[in-house]
């Protein structure tokens, strides 16, 4: 799936990528809905569309896609320094 990630992301709308970003940050459907100003049902619809466009069929693969989408952002975050 790793090679397919750039192609999968290219299929998504800006709003669908926004949902993925919130998902990668660990937010629940309800929290994503509040942040985006939509209903939880709309978030679910976005996620179903993402799964349909990418061929993803389970939550684990969806989480991998979401984290891969935000990998550059996560890599730029400062690491906790050892005491």
C-alpha positions as a Markdown table, in Angstrom:
| # | Residue | x | y | z |
|---|---|---|---|---|
| 1 | Unk | 0.0 | 0.0 | 0.0 |
| 2 | Unk | 2.9 | 2.4 | 0.6 |
| 3 | Unk | 3.6 | 2.9 | -3.1 |
| 4 | Unk | -0.1 | 3.5 | -3.7 |
| 5 | Unk | -0.4 | 6.3 | -1.1 |
| 6 | Unk | 0.6 | 9.2 | -3.3 |
| 7 | Unk | -1.8 | 8.0 | -6.0 |
| 8 | Unk | -4.6 | 7.5 | -3.4 |
| 9 | Unk | -4.1 | 11.0 | -2.0 |
| 10 | Unk | -4.2 | 12.5 | -5.5 |
| 11 | Unk | -7.8 | 11.1 | -5.8 |
| 12 | Unk | -9.0 | 12.9 | -2.7 |
| 13 | Unk | -10.7 | 16.3 | -2.5 |
| 14 | Unk | -9.2 | 19.0 | -0.3 |
| 15 | Unk | -12.0 | 18.4 | 2.3 |
| 16 | Unk | -11.3 | 14.7 | 2.3 |
| 17 | Unk | -7.6 | 15.4 | 3.0 |
| 18 | Unk | -8.7 | 17.7 | 5.8 |
| 19 | Unk | -10.6 | 14.8 | 7.4 |
| 20 | Unk | -7.6 | 12.6 | 7.0 |
| 21 | Unk | -5.5 | 15.1 | 8.7 |
| 22 | Unk | -7.8 | 15.3 | 11.7 |
| 23 | Unk | -8.0 | 11.5 | 11.8 |
| 24 | Unk | -4.2 | 11.3 | 11.8 |
| 25 | Unk | -4.2 | 13.7 | 14.8 |
| 26 | Unk | -6.3 | 11.1 | 16.6 |
| 27 | Unk | -9.6 | 12.9 | 16.7 |
| 28 | Unk | -12.9 | 11.1 | 16.8 |
| 29 | Unk | -15.6 | 11.4 | 14.2 |
| 30 | Unk | -17.5 | 13.8 | 16.5 |
| 31 | Unk | -14.4 | 15.9 | 17.2 |
| 32 | Unk | -13.6 | 16.1 | 13.5 |
| 33 | Unk | -17.2 | 17.2 | 12.8 |
| 34 | Unk | -16.9 | 20.0 | 15.4 |
| 35 | Unk | -13.6 | 21.2 | 14.1 |
| 36 | Unk | -14.9 | 21.2 | 10.5 |
| 37 | Unk | -18.4 | 22.6 | 11.3 |
| 38 | Unk | -20.2 | 19.6 | 9.9 |
| 39 | Unk | -22.2 | 16.7 | 11.3 |
| 40 | Unk | -20.6 | 13.4 | 12.4 |
| 41 | Unk | -22.7 | 11.8 | 9.6 |
| 42 | Unk | -20.9 | 14.1 | 7.1 |
| 43 | Unk | -17.5 | 13.0 | 8.4 |
| 44 | Unk | -18.6 | 9.4 | 8.0 |
| 45 | Unk | -19.6 | 10.2 | 4.4 |
| 46 | Unk | -16.2 | 11.7 | 3.7 |
| 47 | Unk | -14.5 | 8.7 | 5.2 |
| 48 | Unk | -16.7 | 6.3 | 3.1 |
| 49 | Unk | -15.8 | 8.3 | 0.0 |
| 50 | Unk | -12.1 | 8.1 | 0.9 |
| 51 | Unk | -12.4 | 4.3 | 1.3 |
| 52 | Unk | -14.2 | 4.1 | -2.0 |
| 53 | Unk | -11.7 | 6.1 | -4.0 |
| 54 | Unk | -8.7 | 4.4 | -2.5 |
| 55 | Unk | -9.9 | 0.8 | -2.2 |
| 56 | Unk | -9.3 | 0.8 | 1.5 |
| 57 | Unk | -11.6 | -1.6 | 3.2 |
| 58 | Unk | -10.8 | -1.4 | 6.9 |
| 59 | Unk | -10.0 | 1.1 | 9.6 |
| 60 | Unk | -6.4 | 0.0 | 10.0 |
| 61 | Unk | -5.6 | 0.8 | 6.4 |
| 62 | Unk | -7.4 | 4.1 | 6.7 |
| 63 | Unk | -5.3 | 5.0 | 9.7 |
| 64 | Unk | -2.1 | 4.1 | 7.8 |
| 65 | Unk | -3.2 | 6.3 | 4.9 |
| 66 | Unk | -4.0 | 9.2 | 7.4 |
| 67 | Unk | -0.7 | 8.9 | 9.1 |
| 68 | Unk | 1.2 | 8.6 | 5.8 |
| 69 | Unk | -0.6 | 11.7 | 4.7 |
| 70 | Unk | 0.8 | 13.6 | 7.7 |
| 71 | Unk | 4.2 | 11.9 | 7.8 |
| 72 | Unk | 6.1 | 15.1 | 6.8 |
| 73 | Unk | 4.3 | 17.1 | 9.4 |
| 74 | Unk | 5.0 | 14.4 | 12.1 |
| 75 | Unk | 8.6 | 14.3 | 11.1 |
| 76 | Unk | 9.0 | 18.0 | 11.6 |
| 77 | Unk | 7.6 | 17.8 | 15.2 |
| 78 | Unk | 10.2 | 18.2 | 17.9 |
| 79 | Unk | 11.0 | 15.0 | 19.7 |
| 80 | Unk | 10.7 | 14.8 | 23.5 |
| 81 | Unk | 14.1 | 15.2 | 24.9 |
| 82 | Unk | 15.4 | 12.6 | 27.4 |
| 83 | Unk | 16.0 | 13.9 | 30.9 |
